[in-house]
Every structure is written in structure tokens, then in C-alpha cells.
Amino acid sequence: MAVEMFGHPLALRVTPANRDDRPAIGGERPAEAARAYGSALEIVKLTEDKLGFVLLLRR
């Protein structure tokens, strides 16, 4: 799922549960598609000490 900085969804892609999501969104092809719409992709990583629900800072 790709969201804008306020959390509104921009795109959604469903993949099998046994596949990692990061390669599907972190490559050059998605970055080029985002640039075509005047946007930039940024992957927000969770902190290592995350346990349960933790509110992320503004994306």
C-alpha cells in the first residue's frame, strides 16, 4: 500500500503472503512511476523496539 503524507491511500497491490513486499515497492520501476506523477517514494521503516501498536511520526 502506498499512502501520501497524510495517510490517504494512493495505490494498493495484493501479493501472496509468502512474498516480501519490499522488492515490489522499492525498485526503480515504482520510483519511475511515482516521478511521472510528480511524487517521490520513501520507505518508512519501523523501529527495532516496536512491540504492539506504535504511532508512527508523520510520513
C-alpha positions as CSV (number, residue, x, y, z in Angstrom):
1,M,0.0,0.0,0.0
2,A,1.3,3.4,-0.9
3,V,0.0,6.4,1.1
4,E,0.5,10.1,0.9
5,M,2.0,12.1,3.7
6,F,-1.4,12.5,5.4
7,G,-2.1,8.7,5.2
8,H,-4.6,8.8,2.3
9,P,-4.1,5.7,0.1
10,L,-2.6,6.2,-3.3
11,A,-2.1,2.6,-4.6
12,L,-2.7,-0.9,-3.4
13,R,-1.1,-4.1,-4.6
14,V,-2.0,-7.5,-3.3
15,T,0.7,-10.2,-3.3
16,P,0.8,-13.8,-1.8
17,A,1.6,-13.9,1.9
18,N,4.8,-15.8,1.3
19,R,6.4,-13.0,-0.7
20,D,8.3,-10.0,0.7
21,D,6.7,-6.6,-0.1
22,R,9.8,-4.5,-0.1
23,P,11.2,-5.6,-3.6
24,A,7.8,-4.8,-5.1
25,I,7.8,-1.2,-4.0
26,G,11.5,-0.4,-3.5
27,G,12.7,-0.9,-7.1
28,E,13.3,1.5,-9.9
29,R,10.1,0.8,-11.8
30,P,7.8,2.0,-9.0
31,A,10.1,5.0,-8.4
32,E,9.8,6.0,-12.1
33,A,6.0,5.7,-11.9
34,A,5.9,8.0,-8.9
35,R,8.2,10.5,-10.6
36,A,5.8,10.6,-13.6
37,Y,3.1,11.9,-11.2
38,G,5.4,14.4,-9.5
39,S,6.0,12.3,-6.3
40,A,8.9,10.5,-4.7
41,L,8.8,7.1,-2.9
42,E,10.1,6.9,0.6
43,I,10.1,3.7,2.6
44,V,9.3,4.3,6.3
45,K,10.9,1.6,8.4
46,L,9.6,0.6,11.8
47,T,11.8,0.9,14.8
48,E,13.6,-2.2,16.1
49,D,11.9,-1.9,19.5
50,K,8.4,-1.8,18.2
51,L,6.1,-4.1,20.2
52,G,2.4,-3.9,19.6
53,F,0.8,-0.7,18.3
54,V,3.1,2.3,18.0
55,L,2.0,5.5,16.3
56,L,4.5,6.5,13.6
57,L,5.5,10.1,13.1
58,R,4.1,11.9,10.1
59,R,5.1,10.2,7.0
